[in-house]
Amino acid sequence: MNKQVKRRQFIKTSALGFGGLFAMCKGTKKSGSQLDESQGNDNLELTTNNWSLILQEDQGARRFSSFRYAPDINCFLLWGFHGYYSGDYGNPEKPWSGNKEYDIVAFNPVTGSWENHLPHGKLEEWRKSLPPMHHVNTYQGITPGYYRPQLKERSGVLRPDLNIVGDQVTYDSKRRRMVYFTGGRTFAYHVEERIWSSIDGDQAPPPVSFGSLCYDPFGDRIILYGGGHVAEPDTEGRLVGYTGTWEYNCKTGNWSPVSTGGDSPPRMCTRLVCDTRKKVIVVFGGDGQSHFRAYTWILDLRRDTWRKSTSAGVPEARAGHFAVYNRPSGLVIMGGGYNYEELTDMWGYDVASDSWHRLRGETSVGWYVTADIIPDSSIILLTTSKKREGDTHGCNEIYPVRTTYAYQIEKQGLADETAVPGPERELPKRPVKQVIEGTEPDAVRYREQMTRIQKMPGNQWVHFDKPGRLVPVRTWGSCAFDTDKGRIIYWGGGHCGYGGNENDFYDVEQNTWVSSPIIAEYPERAWDKGIIAGGVTFSGGPWIRHGRKIYAYDPVSRKIINTKTVYLTGDYNPEPLKDIEPKKIGAGTKENFSPSYYTKWGTWVYHEESQKWEIICCGLTGLDLLVQTPKGVMAVDYNWGAFDSKQRADMTTWNGETIVDNSVYLLDVAGRQWKKLTLKGPWPQNLYEMTALVYDSHRDQLILHGAGPKQDELWRFPLKTGQWEKIEPDFATATGGQPPVCRREAAYLPDDDMFLTAGSPEGDRSRSGIWAYHVGENRWYKRNIEPPEGRTMNDMLGQNRAWAYDPIHDIVFMIIGANDAGEALIYRMKFA
């Protein structure tokens, strides 16, 4: 039978003691803490085995960061990155002053509220006016979680840069401290003294994000398991994006790997929970990057071995759920989370009987859910993170609203025996049916497509509708053409767009899309379409990134070449990437180390037959403007992020002037190396992300558009001479004597000897349109070609459109989407 407990009774019965124990959490709510906007309910009654709303606050949720209960001060402590809307880049030296809370806050069961956990020496001063928050590096108010934080004195107090925590936090009850592993650093917060310290050992685990920490009271150690965004060798030496099980010896202060005889499958966004009766750690579900996991694994703390549960039924696969251990019931309690949808169910796992049981109560949903338990009173505290009402942001989204709930466990009546757990079944993040349906050859579709191609009108964009299958638009990216198989290669995305890392192939004659690999990998929810994921995927592939011109088809090796960089935590130089530039990283040590993250310039090859990615060699810094040629893939080192920097390593002197060495390189896939083709200067300058590069098959040369201070210059690179030459073109009357500023997408049409692009002269969008440079005549023309029906010329110049020339059918293809998250639509044009 359910019981109802008055809120004030809940407050008293949840306390482990009175007086000094929770004096450290008292008295700050109404003394300048700026937490007085909370919406609570003083008349609240807690119903056993059900959730009760405690309070809701407009600000305070920490981005994908969890709290833990500290019994020695009878408080739940929350520390972590606080997202905020910003149109700028941020770093620890540019603090955020819009905070209404301190870095670390505590939920006080006595007052039923979140309170600033201020340093003892700053109580009086900071109750009146809070110091600003110092976050790790940010982009528009968000961060990915793998950036390296520092522990520095800020406003007179030693404080770590705020970073995403996930579940990589635990309470060391023997030393009365919270322990955090974030960005490769190990920090301790001493809850009674209210001070921070670095407890990094001589050795550290790889800087995983979104794993979990769990204190083992029997071994006086902390277990780390799960997480990703690293680049490690597996047991066979292959590149993977995860590590094994690690332990932190609380006595010696050192990390070391645990020899478990084999770990459970890698996962993120799930919590380790210690069953203190059975002396085991339990983990369920999680984000497997390609799948939502549904397995239950148990780590025997006496033998340090993992074993898989053989329970007849399990809860639905998920990630982002909460988990706690309740000793009176003997259950590991789990609930909420997400897969294809938000989940509200609660379950209990009994280690003794190896069985799952549905529990009563429905968990509130949120972008992020976290919880912990007061062991002696069996009360779970849970918070959700949500957007503010009316917030319509669709990118770089912030979830600051913190809503707090409580759940009083009563063993009698806790289980709902009418509900039966289901079969153990992982869920692919993208259902396989969506990937394969409509991809098989179809004779009718083929005939219709070939008829359309043969009857195409000239100089008119026409929609190739009714494909066998659709794919998502890839934001900020281009495409390439596979001349051996007659298909478009489409990859990229990120930043408000699609997150899967598969290649999509458009079969021109079959009018359908085929994906490879079939099972793609996606970043965790915390990525949220705003930031670049770190490390490599679990399977050792590249994370998604704006495609731009960073990939091309190599007709020599018949492989897809991709120069996607690998982002890594500062001071982390993993063994599989030791020979990839930069080989020496950062400067300084500990708190004076810089930078918090960096990039490795590798060159990837995609093996379609095995559906695997491989880094075959080092790429030069900035070598990511690629083009297909009969000799192989060539690239220009344009390093657009530093196009006007005088600090670039590739600066050189030409005719007495210091300029950038934007040389041409050829990739030798068999030899696993880039070969420099440029023999001497000059070099085109001011190259940037919208620069275009094509191959002129008539003259065996490259044509580059987008150099110069206005990004509108033309240059050619005859392969015979190995030297760049600036082109001084003539202009047809309709051009007004000005060339278009480059907008990245371009194609060379050999039958017409034309370089085709879309753009407008500098500062004059009114003359936007299709432009054609006739190579033989050395002249620019502006052609009267209208955008496709329902499209504007601005669409034609935007970031989310890609061009590819099909030499088999002499067609220019354009892929474009309605918005960042829409479907990719195919248009084609036959130039005349």
C-alpha positions in Angstrom: 0.0 0.0 0.0 1.3 3.4 -0.9 2.1 5.8 1.8 2.0 9.6 1.7 4.7 11.6 3.6 4.5 15.3 4.1 7.3 17.3 2.5 8.7 18.5 5.8 8.6 14.9 7.1 10.5 13.9 4.0 13.1 16.5 4.8 13.6 15.2 8.4 13.4 11.5 7.6 15.9 11.9 4.8 18.5 13.4 7.0 21.3 11.2 8.3 21.8 13.4 11.3 21.2 16.9 12.6 23.1 20.0 13.4 26.6 20.2 11.9 26.2 17.7 9.2 24.0 19.8 7.1 25.0 23.2 8.4 27.3 23.3 5.3 24.4 23.2 3.0 22.2 25.7 4.9 21.4 29.3 4.7 22.4 30.5 1.2 19.2 30.5 -0.7 18.0 33.9 0.5 21.4 35.5 0.9 22.5 36.5 -2.6 22.7 33.0 -4.1 20.3 34.1 -6.9 18.5 30.8 -6.6 15.2 32.4 -5.5 13.5 31.9 -8.9 12.8 28.2 -8.1 9.2 27.0 -8.2 8.6 24.6 -5.4 5.5 23.3 -3.6 5.6 23.7 0.2 2.4 21.6 0.5 3.9 18.7 -1.4 3.2 15.2 -0.3 5.6 12.4 -1.3 3.9 9.3 -2.4 5.9 6.1 -2.0 7.0 4.3 -5.2 6.1 7.3 -7.3 7.8 10.5 -8.4 7.1 13.9 -6.8 8.0 17.3 -8.2 10.2 19.2 -5.7 11.1 22.4 -7.6 11.8 23.8 -11.1 14.4 26.4 -11.9 15.0 28.5 -15.0 18.7 28.0 -14.8 21.0 25.5 -13.2 21.1 22.3 -15.2 24.6 21.4 -16.0 25.2 20.1 -19.5 25.2 16.3 -19.5 26.7 16.3 -15.9 25.6 14.2 -13.0 25.5 14.8 -9.2 26.3 12.4 -6.4 25.2 12.1 -2.8 27.8 13.0 -0.1 26.6 11.4 3.1 29.1 13.1 5.3 27.4 16.4 4.7 24.0 15.1 3.8 23.9 16.8 0.4 23.8 16.0 -3.3 26.6 17.8 -5.0 26.5 19.0 -8.6 29.4 20.4 -10.6 29.8 20.7 -14.3 29.6 22.8 -17.5 26.8 25.3 -17.5 25.7 26.0 -21.1 24.7 29.5 -22.2 23.7 31.1 -25.4 26.6 33.0 -27.0 27.5 34.0 -30.6 31.2 33.8 -29.8 34.0 31.4 -29.0 34.9 31.1 -25.4 37.7 29.9 -23.2 38.7 29.9 -19.5 40.2 33.3 -19.7 36.9 34.8 -21.0 34.6 33.9 -18.0 30.8 33.9 -18.2 29.2 36.4 -15.8 25.5 35.5 -16.5 25.5 32.7 -14.0 23.0 32.7 -11.1 24.9 29.8 -9.4 28.4 29.0 -8.2 30.5 26.4 -9.9 29.3 23.7 -7.5 25.8 23.5 -5.9 24.3 21.2 -3.3 20.8 19.9 -2.9 20.0 20.2 0.8 17.4 17.7 2.0 16.7 19.9 5.0 15.6 22.9 3.0 14.5 21.0 -0.1 16.5 23.3 -2.4 19.7 23.7 -4.4 22.2 26.0 -2.7 25.6 27.4 -3.6 28.4 25.4 -2.1 30.7 28.4 -1.6 34.2 28.2 -0.3 34.5 28.9 3.4 36.7 31.9 2.9 34.3 33.5 0.4 31.0 32.9 2.0 30.2 36.5 3.0 31.6 38.0 -0.2 30.1 35.6 -2.7 26.7 35.5 -1.1 26.4 39.1 -2.1 27.9 38.8 -5.6 28.9 35.5 -7.3 32.1 35.2 -9.2 31.8 34.4 -13.0 32.2 30.9 -14.3 35.3 29.8 -16.0 34.5 27.1 -18.6 36.8 25.1 -20.8 36.9 26.2 -24.5 33.4 26.8 -25.9 31.7 27.4 -29.2 28.5 29.5 -28.9 28.1 28.5 -25.3 28.5 24.7 -25.6 31.5 22.3 -25.4 32.0 18.6 -26.4 33.4 17.1 -23.2 36.9 16.0 -24.2 38.7 19.4 -23.8 41.4 19.4 -21.2 40.6 21.6 -18.1 43.0 23.3 -15.8 42.9 23.9 -12.1 43.8 27.5 -11.5 43.2 30.2 -9.0 40.2 32.2 -10.1 38.9 35.1 -8.1 41.2 34.1 -5.3 40.1 30.4 -5.2 41.6 27.3 -6.8 38.9 26.1 -9.2 38.9 23.7 -12.2 37.6 24.9 -15.5 34.0 23.8 -15.8 33.6 20.8 -18.1 31.1 18.2 -19.0 31.2 15.4 -16.5 28.6 12.8 -17.5 28.8 10.0 -15.0 32.5 10.2 -14.6 32.1 11.3 -11.0 31.9 9.3 -7.8 32.0 9.8 -4.0 35.1 8.5 -2.1 33.5 7.9 1.2 36.7 7.1 3.0 38.3 10.5 2.2 35.0 12.5 2.1 35.7 13.8 -1.4 34.0 13.9 -4.8 36.2 12.5 -7.6 35.9 13.6 -11.2 37.6 12.3 -14.3 37.1 14.9 -17.1 39.2 15.9 -20.1 41.9 13.4 -19.0 42.3 15.1 -15.6 41.5 13.7 -12.1 40.2 16.2 -9.7 39.0 15.9 -6.1 36.5 18.2 -4.3 36.9 17.8 -0.5 33.3 18.3 0.6 33.9 19.4 4.2 36.8 21.8 3.5 35.2 22.9 0.2 38.5 22.9 -1.7 39.7 21.4 -4.9 42.9 19.5 -5.6 44.4 17.7 -8.5 44.9 14.0 -7.8 46.4 13.1 -11.2 48.7 10.1 -10.9 51.9 9.3 -12.9 49.8 7.3 -15.3 46.2 8.1 -16.5 43.6 6.4 -18.6 42.9 7.7 -22.1 40.8 10.9 -21.7 37.5 9.2 -22.3 34.2 11.1 -22.2 30.8 9.8 -21.2 32.0 6.8 -19.3 31.4 6.1 -15.7 33.2 6.1 -12.3 32.2 3.9 -9.4 33.8 3.8 -5.9 34.7 0.2 -4.8 34.6 0.3 -1.0 36.0 -3.2 -0.7 39.1 -2.4 -2.7 39.3 1.3 -1.8 39.6 2.1 -5.4 37.6 3.8 -8.2 36.6 1.9 -11.3 36.4 3.6 -14.7 34.6 1.9 -17.5 33.1 3.0 -20.8 33.3 6.2 -22.6 34.8 7.2 -25.9 36.3 10.0 -28.0 39.8 8.6 -27.8 42.1 6.8 -30.3 43.5 3.6 -28.8 44.8 0.3 -30.1 42.7 -2.7 -29.4 44.1 -6.1 -28.4 45.1 -6.7 -32.0 46.6 -3.3 -32.6 43.7 -1.9 -34.6 42.6 1.7 -34.1 39.5 2.0 -31.9 37.7 4.7 -30.0 37.5 3.2 -26.6 39.6 1.7 -23.8 39.3 -1.1 -21.2 38.5 -1.1 -17.5 40.7 1.1 -15.3 41.1 1.5 -11.5 42.3 4.4 -9.4 44.1 3.4 -6.3 42.9 5.8 -3.7 45.8 5.1 -1.4 48.6 5.6 -3.9 46.9 8.1 -6.1 47.7 6.2 -9.3 45.6 4.9 -12.2 46.3 1.4 -13.8 44.4 -0.8 -16.3 42.5 -3.7 -14.8 43.1 -7.2 -16.3 39.6 -8.5 -16.5 40.2 -11.2 -19.0 37.9 -9.4 -21.5 35.7 -6.3 -21.2 32.1 -6.0 -22.1 31.2 -4.2 -25.4 32.1 -0.5 -25.5 29.4 1.9 -24.5 28.8 5.5 -23.3 26.1 7.3 -21.4 25.4 4.7 -18.8 26.2 4.5 -15.1 28.2 1.9 -13.1 26.4 1.0 -9.8 27.9 -1.0 -6.9 25.8 -3.7 -5.3 27.5 -3.7 -1.9 25.8 -6.9 -0.8 27.0 -9.0 -3.7 30.3 -7.1 -4.1 29.7 -6.5 -7.8 29.4 -3.5 -10.2 26.4 -3.6 -12.6 26.0 -1.7 -15.8 23.1 -1.9 -18.2 22.5 -0.5 -21.7 24.3 2.5 -23.0 25.2 4.2 -26.2 27.2 1.9 -28.5 27.5 4.7 -31.1 26.0 2.4 -33.8 23.4 0.9 -31.4 21.5 1.5 -28.2 22.7 -1.4 -26.0 20.4 -3.7 -24.0 23.0 -5.9 -22.3 23.5 -6.3 -18.6 27.1 -6.9 -17.5 28.5 -7.5 -14.0 32.0 -6.9 -12.7 33.0 -9.2 -9.9 35.0 -7.0 -7.5 36.7 -10.0 -5.8 37.9 -11.5 -9.1 38.0 -8.5 -11.4 36.2 -10.3 -14.1 33.2 -9.2 -16.2 30.4 -11.6 -17.0 27.3 -11.1 -19.0 23.9 -11.5 -17.4 21.8 -14.4 -18.7 18.5 -12.9 -17.5 15.5 -14.2 -19.5 14.2 -10.7 -20.1 15.6 -7.2 -20.0 14.3 -3.6 -20.2 14.2 -1.9 -23.6 17.6 -0.8 -25.0 18.5 2.7 -24.1 21.2 5.3 -23.1 21.2 8.3 -20.9 19.2 6.6 -18.1 19.8 6.9 -14.3 20.9 4.0 -12.1 21.2 3.7 -8.3 21.6 0.8 -5.8 19.0 0.3 -3.1 20.3 -2.0 -0.4 16.9 -2.7 1.4 15.3 -4.0 -1.7 18.6 -5.5 -3.1 17.9 -3.9 -6.5 19.9 -1.9 -8.9 17.2 0.6 -9.9 17.3 2.0 -13.4 14.9 4.3 -15.3 14.3 6.9 -18.0 16.8 7.5 -20.8 16.1 7.4 -24.5 16.5 5.4 -27.7 14.3 6.4 -30.7 12.1 8.2 -28.1 12.1 9.4 -24.6 11.6 6.6 -22.0 9.8 6.9 -18.7 9.8 3.3 -17.4 11.6 2.1 -14.3 13.2 -1.3 -13.7 15.0 -3.1 -10.9 17.8 -5.7 -11.4 18.3 -8.4 -8.8 21.9 -9.7 -9.0 21.1 -12.7 -6.8 18.4 -14.1 -9.1 19.8 -12.5 -12.2 16.4 -11.0 -13.1 14.8 -7.7 -14.1 11.5 -6.5 -12.7 9.3 -3.6 -13.8 8.9 -1.0 -11.0 6.1 1.4 -10.3 6.4 5.0 -11.3 7.1 6.9 -14.5 10.2 8.9 -14.8 10.0 12.5 -16.1 11.7 13.0 -19.4 14.4 15.5 -20.3 17.3 16.1 -22.6 19.5 14.8 -19.8 18.4 12.8 -16.7 20.5 12.1 -13.6 19.8 10.8 -10.2 21.4 9.5 -7.0 20.1 8.0 -3.7 20.1 8.7 0.0 20.9 5.1 1.1 19.6 5.1 4.6 16.2 6.5 3.7 15.8 5.0 0.2 15.0 8.3 -1.4 16.1 8.9 -4.9 16.7 12.5 -6.1 16.5 13.1 -9.8 16.9 16.1 -12.1 16.1 16.7 -15.7 17.6 19.2 -18.1 15.3 21.0 -20.6 15.1 24.0 -22.8 13.3 27.1 -21.6 9.7 27.4 -22.8 9.5 29.2 -26.1 13.2 28.5 -27.0 13.2 27.8 -30.7 16.9 27.4 -31.3 17.6 24.5 -33.6 21.4 24.5 -33.3 23.9 24.9 -30.5 21.0 24.3 -28.1 21.0 25.0 -24.4 19.1 23.0 -21.8 19.3 25.1 -18.6 16.0 24.4 -17.0 16.6 22.2 -13.9 13.6 20.3 -12.5 14.1 18.3 -9.4 12.0 15.2 -8.4 12.1 12.8 -5.4 11.1 9.1 -5.2 10.5 7.4 -1.9 11.2 3.6 -2.2 9.0 1.3 -0.3 10.0 -2.4 -0.8 6.4 -3.6 -0.4 4.5 -2.8 -3.6 7.6 -1.6 -5.5 7.5 -4.2 -8.3 4.8 -4.2 -10.9 4.5 -7.9 -11.5 2.0 -7.4 -14.4 4.8 -6.1 -16.6 7.2 -8.6 -18.1 10.7 -7.7 -19.4 11.3 -8.2 -23.1 14.0 -10.0 -25.1 17.5 -8.8 -25.1 17.7 -6.8 -28.4 20.0 -3.9 -29.3 18.5 -1.2 -31.4 20.5 0.3 -34.3 20.4 4.0 -34.1 19.2 4.0 -37.7 16.8 1.1 -38.3 18.3 -1.2 -41.0 15.0 -1.1 -42.9 15.5 2.6 -43.6 19.0 1.8 -45.0 18.2 -1.1 -47.4 14.6 -0.4 -48.5 14.5 0.9 -52.0 18.2 0.2 -52.8 17.8 -3.0 -54.9 18.0 -2.6 -58.7 14.6 -1.9 -60.2 14.0 -2.3 -64.0 11.1 0.1 -64.1 12.9 2.8 -62.2 15.9 2.4 -64.4 14.0 2.8 -67.6 12.2 5.9 -66.3 15.5 7.4 -65.2 17.3 6.7 -68.5 14.4 8.3 -70.4 14.7 11.4 -68.3 18.4 11.6 -68.8 18.1 11.3 -72.6 15.3 13.9 -72.8 16.9 16.5 -70.6 16.5 20.1 -71.7 19.6 22.3 -71.8 20.5 24.9 -69.2 17.7 24.0 -66.9 17.9 22.5 -63.4 15.5 19.6 -63.2 14.5 17.6 -60.1 15.2 13.9 -60.2 12.3 13.0 -58.1 10.9 9.6 -56.8 14.3 8.0 -55.9 14.1 4.5 -54.6 15.4 5.8 -51.3 16.1 9.2 -49.7 19.0 10.3 -47.5 19.6 13.3 -45.2 21.2 16.5 -46.5 24.8 16.8 -45.4 25.5 20.3 -44.0 28.4 22.5 -45.1 29.6 19.9 -47.6 30.3 19.0 -51.2 30.2 15.7 -53.0 32.4 13.6 -55.3 31.8 11.4 -58.3 32.8 7.7 -58.6 33.6 7.4 -62.4 34.0 3.6 -62.1 30.5 2.9 -60.7 28.7 5.9 -62.1 27.5 7.3 -58.7 27.8 10.4 -56.6 29.6 10.1 -53.2 28.0 12.1 -50.5 29.6 12.5 -47.0 29.8 15.1 -44.2 27.4 16.9 -42.0 27.5 18.0 -38.4 26.8 21.4 -36.9 23.0 21.5 -36.9 22.8 18.7 -39.4 23.1 14.9 -39.8 25.5 13.0 -37.4 26.1 9.6 -39.1 29.5 8.9 -40.5 28.5 6.6 -43.4 29.0 7.3 -47.1 25.9 7.8 -49.2 26.1 6.8 -52.9 23.6 8.1 -55.5 23.3 5.6 -58.3 22.6 7.8 -61.3 21.0 5.2 -63.6 19.0 3.5 -60.8 17.9 6.8 -59.2 18.4 5.6 -55.7 20.7 6.0 -52.7 22.8 3.3 -51.2 24.7 3.7 -47.9 28.0 2.2 -46.7 28.5 1.0 -44.1 24.9 -0.1 -43.5 25.3 0.4 -39.8 26.6 3.9 -39.2 28.1 5.4 -36.0 26.7 8.5 -34.4 28.0 10.7 -31.5 26.1 10.8 -28.2 23.3 13.1 -27.4 25.6 15.7 -25.8 27.0 16.5 -29.2 23.6 17.9 -30.1 24.5 19.1 -33.5 26.8 21.8 -32.4 30.4 20.7 -31.9 33.1 18.5 -33.4 33.4 15.1 -31.7 36.8 14.0 -30.5 38.9 10.9 -31.1 37.6 8.2 -33.5 34.4 6.1 -33.4 34.3 2.8 -31.5 35.1 0.9 -34.7 38.0 3.2 -35.5 36.3 5.4 -38.1 36.2 9.2 -38.5 33.5 11.2 -36.8 31.3 13.4 -39.0 32.5 16.8 -40.0 31.6 19.5 -42.5 32.4 17.8 -45.8 33.6 20.9 -47.8 36.2 19.5 -50.2 37.9 17.1 -47.8 37.1 13.9 -49.8 37.4 12.7 -53.3 37.3 9.5 -55.4 40.7 8.0 -56.3 40.4 6.1 -59.7 43.8 4.6 -59.3 43.2 2.7 -56.0 39.4 2.8 -56.5 39.0 4.1 -53.0 37.4 7.0 -51.3 40.0 9.4 -49.8 39.1 11.6 -46.9 41.3 14.0 -45.0 39.0 14.4 -41.9 41.1 15.5 -39.0 41.1 13.8 -35.6 40.4 16.1 -32.7 42.1 15.1 -29.5 42.3 16.2 -25.9 45.3 18.4 -25.1 48.4 16.5 -23.9 47.0 13.2 -25.3 49.1 11.7 -28.1 47.8 8.2 -28.6 50.1 5.4 -29.8 48.2 4.6 -33.1 48.6 8.3 -34.2 52.1 8.9 -33.0 53.4 9.3 -36.5 50.5 11.6 -37.6 51.3 15.4 -37.5 51.6 17.1 -35.3 54.0 14.6 -33.6 54.9 17.1 -30.8 51.9 18.5 -29.1 51.2 21.5 -26.9 53.5 23.2 -24.5 53.8 23.3 -20.7 52.5 21.0 -18.1 49.6 20.6 -15.7 47.9 23.9 -15.2 50.0 25.8 -17.7 49.4 23.3 -20.5 48.1 24.6 -23.8 46.0 24.0 -25.9 43.0 22.2 -24.4 42.5 20.3 -27.7 44.3 19.9 -31.0 44.0 18.1 -34.3 45.9 15.3 -36.0 46.0 15.5 -39.9 45.6 11.9 -41.0 44.6 10.7 -44.5 41.7 8.1 -44.4 40.8 5.5 -47.0 37.4 3.8 -47.0 37.4 0.1 -47.9 33.9 -0.5 -49.2 34.3 -4.2 -49.4 34.9 -4.5 -45.7 33.0 -1.3 -44.7 36.0 -0.2 -42.7 38.0 3.1 -42.5 41.8 3.2 -42.3 44.3 6.0 -41.8 47.0 5.2 -44.3 49.4 8.1 -43.8 49.9 11.5 -42.4 48.5 14.5 -44.1 50.1 17.9 -44.0 48.5 20.5 -41.8 45.7 22.1 -43.9 45.8 19.5 -46.7 42.0 19.3 -47.2 41.1 20.8 -50.6 40.9 17.6 -52.7 40.2 16.9 -56.4 40.0 13.7 -58.5 42.4 13.3 -61.4 43.4 10.4 -63.6 46.7 10.2 -61.8 45.0 10.0 -58.4 43.7 12.4 -55.8 45.5 15.7 -55.6 45.2 18.2 -52.8 46.2 21.8 -51.9 47.3 22.8 -48.5 44.9 25.6 -48.0 44.5 25.4 -44.2 41.6 27.9 -44.4 41.4 28.4 -40.7 44.6 30.4 -40.9 44.5 31.9 -44.3 45.5 35.3 -43.2 47.8 34.2 -40.4 51.5 35.2 -40.4 52.3 32.5 -37.9 51.7 29.5 -40.2 54.4 26.9 -40.4 54.2 26.8 -44.2 55.2 30.4 -44.8 57.9 30.9 -47.4 59.6 33.8 -49.2 59.0 34.5 -52.9 60.5 37.5 -54.7 61.2 39.1 -51.3 57.7 38.7 -50.0 56.6 36.3 -47.2 53.7 34.3 -48.4 52.0 30.9 -47.8 53.3 27.9 -49.6 50.0 26.5 -51.0 51.5 23.6 -52.9 49.9 20.8 -54.8 50.3 17.2 -53.6 49.5 13.8 -55.1 48.4 10.9 -52.9 50.1 7.6 -53.6 47.7 5.2 -51.9 49.9 2.1 -52.5 52.9 3.9 -51.1 51.0 5.5 -48.3 52.3 8.9 -48.8 51.7 12.4 -50.3 54.1 13.6 -52.9 54.7 17.3 -53.4 54.2 18.3 -57.0 54.8 22.1 -56.8 58.4 22.8 -57.7 58.6 26.6 -56.9 56.5 29.7 -56.5 54.4 31.7 -56.9 51.5 30.3 -54.9 47.8 31.4 -54.8 47.1 33.2 -51.5 44.1 33.7 -49.2 42.6 30.3 -49.8 39.7 29.5 -47.6 36.8 27.0 -47.0 34.9 28.2 -50.1 37.8 27.8 -52.5 37.1 25.5 -55.6 39.5 23.2 -57.3 38.8 21.2 -60.6 40.8 19.1 -63.0 41.0 20.3 -66.7 41.3 17.1 -68.7 42.1 18.9 -72.0 45.3 20.5 -70.6 46.2 18.1 -67.8 46.1 20.9 -65.3 44.3 22.0 -62.1 42.1 25.2 -62.1 41.7 26.9 -58.7 39.0 29.6 -58.1 38.9 31.7 -54.9 42.4 33.0 -54.3 43.3 36.6 -53.6 42.1 39.2 -51.1 38.6 39.1 -52.7 38.5 35.3 -53.1 37.8 35.7 -56.8 41.1 35.0 -58.5 41.7 32.2 -61.0 44.9 30.2 -61.0 46.1 27.2 -63.0 48.6 24.4 -62.2 49.9 22.6 -65.3 51.1 19.2 -64.1 53.8 19.3 -66.7 55.5 22.5 -65.2 54.7 21.9 -61.6 54.2 25.6 -61.0 51.2 27.8 -60.2 50.3 30.5 -62.7 47.8 33.3 -62.1 45.2 33.7 -64.8 44.2 37.2 -66.0 40.8 36.5 -67.7 38.8 38.7 -70.0 35.1 39.4 -69.3 32.0 39.1 -71.5 29.7 42.2 -71.5 27.1 40.7 -69.1 29.7 40.2 -66.3 30.2 43.9 -65.8 34.0 43.3 -65.9 34.0 41.6 -62.5 34.6 37.9 -61.7 32.4 36.1 -59.1 33.6 35.4 -55.6 34.1 31.7 -55.2 31.3 29.8 -53.5 33.1 26.4 -53.3 31.0 24.3 -55.8 32.3 24.1 -59.4 32.7 21.7 -62.2 34.9 21.4 -65.3 32.9 20.4 -68.4 35.3 18.9 -71.0 32.9 19.0 -74.0 32.3 22.7 -73.5 35.8 23.5 -72.1 34.0 25.4 -69.3 34.6 25.9 -65.6 31.1 26.3 -64.2 30.2 27.7 -60.9 27.6 29.9 -59.0 28.4 33.2 -57.4 28.3 36.9 -57.5 30.9 39.7 -57.7 32.2 41.1 -54.5 29.6 43.2 -52.7 26.9 42.8 -55.3 24.5 39.9 -54.6 22.1 41.4 -57.2 24.2 39.8 -59.9 24.2 36.4 -58.4 23.9 33.6 -60.9 25.6 30.8 -62.8 29.0 31.8 -64.1 31.1 30.1 -66.8 34.8 30.5 -67.4 35.7 29.4 -70.9 39.2 28.1 -70.5 40.1 28.2 -74.2 38.9 31.8 -74.6 40.2 32.8 -71.2 36.9 34.6 -70.6 34.2 34.8 -67.9 30.5 34.6 -69.0 27.4 35.1 -66.9 24.8 32.6 -68.1 21.1 33.0 -67.9 20.3 29.8 -66.0 17.5 30.1 -63.4 17.5 28.2 -60.1 15.3 25.1 -59.8 11.6 25.6 -59.3 10.9 26.6 -55.7 14.5 27.6 -55.1 16.2 31.0 -54.9 19.6 32.1 -56.0 20.6 32.4 -52.4 19.9 28.6 -52.1 22.3 28.2 -55.0 25.1 30.0 -53.0 24.5 28.5 -49.6 26.6 26.0 -47.7 24.2 23.1 -47.9 24.5 22.4 -51.6 27.0 20.2 -53.4 27.9 19.9 -57.1 29.4 16.9 -59.0 30.0 16.4 -62.7 29.0 13.1 -64.2 31.3 12.5 -67.3 29.4 9.4 -68.2 26.2 11.3 -69.0 27.6 14.8 -69.3 25.4 16.1 -66.5 26.1 18.5 -63.7 24.4 17.3 -60.5 23.4 19.5 -57.5 22.4 18.1 -54.1 20.5 20.5 -52.0 18.2 20.4 -48.9 15.3 22.4 -47.7 17.2 23.0 -44.4 19.9 21.7 -42.1 17.9 18.6 -41.2 15.9 17.9 -44.3 16.2 15.3 -47.1 18.8 15.6 -49.8 17.2 16.4 -53.2 18.9 15.7 -56.5 18.8 18.2 -59.4 20.6 17.9 -62.6 21.5 20.2 -65.5 22.8 19.6 -69.0 24.9 22.6 -70.0 24.3 23.9 -73.5 
